[in-house]
Amino acid sequence: MTKTSKQLGKPLAITMGEPSGVGGEITLDAWLARHEKKLPLFMLLDDPARIEELAKRLGLHVPVQVVETAEEAMSCFDQALPVFPVSLKPPVALGTLNPENGGAVIKSIELAVDMAMRGEVAGVVTNPIHKGALYDIGFKHPGHTEFVAELCGRDETPIMMIANDALRIVPLTVHIPLKDVSQAVTAELIDEKAHIMARALTQDFGIKNPRIAICGLNPHAGEGGKMGMEEIDVIMPAIEKLRADGLNVTGPHPADTLFHEDARKHYDAALGMYHDQVLTPVKTLDFHGGVNVTLGLSLVRTSPDHGTALDIAGKGIASPDSLIAAIKMAKQIADNRQT
């Protein structure tokens, strides 16, 4: 028996993302899979005419219903994709960036965050943006995470977690050159991110005593100082302080032995030292099912763990799996926060 919209609760808000990328078509595919995948209620903040044209181009039978409130979306989700209108001025050429669309992309995010902050939606799922295109119109944030955090007006540092059914992992440092990582790895940053992780694992994932594994920076976690001193001078003292604070942490672990199946049974999430140390195992374990989750915010925000895929936009071959996983995880987190 299919649940009614009221039983499903408040909808999630899905943002437009880069309109010349795959965000629109994977959202259409997600709506078509709503019953098979048992997806929660969601609505899209986008240009209705664009979505209708995209569905027609792809040969997808997706009725579009323009809605003015999240509440309206609850009554039509079973029959049509609810779209809260965000107008695009120029025609969208799939696969070709147009800076004139940047304002609508940003507006879609702003509206979704505002709805979440007002309690009108259960959370926000952001379709991929093209940061380069937004930089051309003055966007000053490294990405979604920092922009959403600023819109929330929170002092607490937001952090990125990449998660799938096999692994949850947070990068200590994110988009910086590898040559700068060693200087950026500090005990203070480890302490801050581990505490945010522990709170989020309890609040958002329902884990009462979360186990956090902390990676080393160097090969073999430094091999007792023979391959680097960061583990001895920085990472181990941070771990000792975290344990004194009552956190259930272990490490520093060599990254090359931390992500196989048996090792993953001994922790609930890992803290890695740099971008590729984190993203490589997640994407190897489940390339299409990864979700980008922002921890440390008052609202729920997830995103597919992939980019705009301009090269395949409009070809009907983009996988909706990561968006579907992001929708499910956003609902899971929202539900956990209500318990």
C-alpha positions, 0 to 999 in steps of 0.5 A, spaced: 500 500 500 502 506 497 503 511 503 499 518 502 503 524 501 501 526 509 504 520 511 510 521 508 511 528 511 514 534 509 518 534 502 525 535 501 527 541 496 532 539 490 535 545 487 536 546 480 544 545 480 547 547 473 542 547 468 546 545 462 548 539 466 545 532 468 541 535 474 535 536 471 535 529 468 537 525 474 531 528 478 526 526 472 529 519 473 529 519 481 521 521 480 520 516 475 523 511 480 519 514 486 515 507 488 520 502 486 526 506 490 521 508 496 523 515 495 520 520 500 516 526 498 521 531 494 520 538 490 524 541 485 526 548 485 527 549 477 524 552 471 518 548 469 518 550 462 526 547 462 524 541 466 518 539 461 522 540 455 528 536 458 523 530 459 520 531 452 527 531 449 529 524 453 522 521 452 520 521 459 513 521 461 514 526 467 508 530 468 510 537 471 506 541 476 508 548 478 507 549 486 508 555 490 509 552 497 512 546 499 505 544 502 502 544 495 508 539 493 505 534 498 498 533 494 501 532 487 507 528 488 504 521 486 501 524 480 506 529 478 513 532 479 512 538 483 516 544 481 517 551 485 519 556 479 526 559 478 526 562 472 531 562 467 532 567 462 536 565 456 535 558 453 539 552 456 544 549 451 545 542 454 553 541 455 554 548 454 555 553 460 552 560 460 554 565 465 547 568 465 544 562 468 548 563 474 543 567 478 538 562 477 542 557 480 544 561 486 537 563 487 535 556 487 540 554 493 538 560 497 530 559 496 531 551 498 535 553 504 530 559 506 525 554 506 529 549 510 530 554 515 523 556 516 521 549 517 517 548 510 521 542 508 525 537 511 532 538 508 535 540 502 538 536 496 543 540 492 544 538 484 551 539 482 553 546 480 559 548 476 563 552 480 567 555 474 561 558 471 559 561 478 566 564 479 565 568 473 559 572 476 562 573 482 561 567 486 566 567 492 565 560 495 569 554 494 563 550 493 556 548 496 558 547 503 561 554 505 555 557 501 550 553 505 553 555 511 553 562 510 546 562 508 544 558 515 548 564 519 551 559 523 558 560 527 560 552 527 564 550 522 561 545 517 564 539 514 564 535 508 562 527 509 562 523 503 558 516 505 555 510 502 552 504 504 560 501 505 563 507 508 563 514 511 569 518 511 571 526 512 577 529 509 581 533 514 583 538 508 579 538 502 581 542 496 588 544 497 595 542 493 598 536 496 604 539 497 600 544 502 597 538 506 602 537 511 602 544 514 595 544 514 594 538 518 594 541 525 591 538 532 586 543 533 583 542 526 583 534 528 580 536 534 574 540 531 572 536 525 572 529 530 568 533 535 563 535 529 563 528 526 561 525 533 555 529 534 553 528 527 554 521 527 549 521 534 544 526 531 544 524 524 545 517 524 543 515 530 549 512 533 550 512 540 557 511 541 560 513 534 567 509 533 571 514 529 578 511 526 583 517 524 588 516 518 595 517 518 598 522 513 604 518 511 605 511 508 605 506 514 602 512 518 609 514 519 613 508 521 614 510 527 617 517 525 621 513 519 617 516 514 614 522 517 613 525 524 606 528 523 603 522 526 608 523 532 608 530 533 600 532 531 596 526 530 597 522 536 597 528 541 590 530 538 587 523 538 589 523 546 586 529 547 579 526 543 580 520 548 580 525 554 574 528 552 570 522 551 570 520 544 571 513 541 577 514 537 583 510 534 589 511 530 593 513 527 591 508 522 595 507 515 590 508 510 592 503 505 589 498 511 583 501 513 578 501 508 578 493 506 571 490 509 574 487 515 577 493 517 571 497 516 567 493 521 571 496 527 569 504 526 562 508 524 566 513 520 573 515 518 577 522 518 582 522 513 588 527 512 587 529 505 582 529 499 584 523 495 585 519 501 578 520 502 575 520 496 578 514 492 576 509 497 569 511 497 568 511 490 572 505 489 567 501 494 561 504 490 562 509 485 554 511 483 552 511 490 556 516 494 553 522 497 556 528 500 553 530 506 554 537 510 555 536 517 555 541 523 549 545 520 542 546 523 539 544 517 539 537 513 543 538 506 546 532 502 548 532 495 550 527 489 557 525 490 559 527 482 559 533 478 555 536 472 557 531 467 556 536 461 559 531 456 553 527 457 548 532 459 541 530 455 544 523 452 539 520 457 545 516 460 547 519 466 545 515 473 540 517 478 543 513 483 547 518 487 541 523 487 537 517 489 542 515 495 542 523 497 535 523 497 534 517 501 540 519 506 537 526 507 530 523 509 534 518 514 537 524 517 531 528 518 527 523 521 533 521 526 533 529 528 526 528 530 527 522 534 
